[in-house]
Amino acid sequence: MFKGMREDVRAVFDRDPAARHWFEVVTTSPGLHAIWIHRLTHWLWRRGLKWLARFIAQTARFLTGIEIHPGARICVLEVARIMDISNACVNLFC
């Protein structure tokens, strides 16, 4: 789990020229927070806890401005301020 999180932080450094320090990235990057929360909600969704997954996803949307449906499979997610990814359109990105 932590190995994947470190890789995510490295990916932000590779793609975002404004990233200066790992602590800044971890605490202020809404795209990174959205991906981490999506991994949790996707795990819950696949185990049948769909209401809880949707509730957490909506809370994350309020906090980050990024909505990712818990059932979506994400291949690549670029830096974004406001984006909606739903179960129906995920195949467009993969």
C-alpha positions in Angstrom: 0.0 0.0 0.0 2.7 2.5 1.0 4.8 1.6 -2.0 1.9 2.6 -4.3 1.4 5.8 -2.4 5.1 6.6 -2.9 4.8 5.9 -6.6 1.8 8.3 -6.8 3.8 11.1 -5.1 6.7 10.4 -7.6 4.2 10.6 -10.4 3.1 14.1 -9.2 6.7 15.2 -9.2 7.2 13.9 -12.7 4.2 15.7 -14.1 3.8 18.9 -12.0 6.6 21.4 -12.3 5.2 23.3 -9.3 5.7 20.4 -6.9 8.5 21.3 -4.5 8.4 19.0 -1.5 6.8 15.6 -0.8 5.0 17.0 2.2 3.5 19.8 0.1 2.3 17.3 -2.5 0.8 14.9 0.0 -1.1 17.7 1.9 -2.2 20.0 -1.0 -2.7 17.9 -4.1 -6.5 17.4 -4.7 -5.9 15.0 -7.6 -3.7 12.8 -5.4 -6.3 12.8 -2.7 -9.0 11.9 -5.2 -7.0 8.9 -6.5 -6.3 7.7 -2.9 -9.9 8.0 -1.9 -11.1 6.4 -5.1 -8.9 3.3 -4.4 -10.7 3.0 -1.0 -14.2 3.5 -2.5 -13.5 1.1 -5.4 -12.4 -1.5 -2.9 -15.7 -1.0 -0.9 -17.7 -1.1 -4.1 -16.3 -4.4 -5.3 -17.1 -5.9 -1.9 -20.7 -4.9 -2.1 -20.6 -1.9 0.2 -22.0 0.4 -2.5 -23.8 2.9 -0.4 -20.8 3.5 1.8 -18.6 3.8 -1.3 -20.9 6.4 -2.8 -21.1 8.3 0.4 -17.3 8.5 0.8 -17.0 9.4 -2.9 -19.5 12.3 -2.5 -17.6 13.5 0.6 -14.4 13.4 -1.4 -16.0 15.3 -4.2 -16.9 18.1 -1.8 -13.4 18.2 -0.4 -11.4 17.9 -3.7 -13.8 19.1 -6.4 -13.1 15.9 -8.3 -15.8 13.2 -8.6 -14.8 9.6 -9.5 -17.5 7.0 -9.4 -16.5 4.1 -7.1 -17.2 1.5 -9.8 -14.9 3.2 -12.3 -11.6 1.6 -13.4 -9.0 4.3 -13.8 -6.1 3.9 -16.3 -4.7 7.4 -16.4 -5.8 10.5 -14.6 -4.2 13.8 -15.5 -4.1 16.9 -13.2 -7.6 18.4 -13.1 -9.5 20.8 -11.0 -13.1 19.7 -11.7 -13.7 16.4 -13.4 -16.5 13.8 -13.4 -15.6 10.2 -14.1 -18.5 7.8 -14.1 -19.0 4.2 -14.7 -20.4 4.9 -18.1 -17.6 7.0 -19.5 -14.6 5.2 -18.0 -14.1 3.1 -21.1 -13.3 6.3 -23.0 -10.1 6.7 -21.0 -8.9 3.1 -21.1 
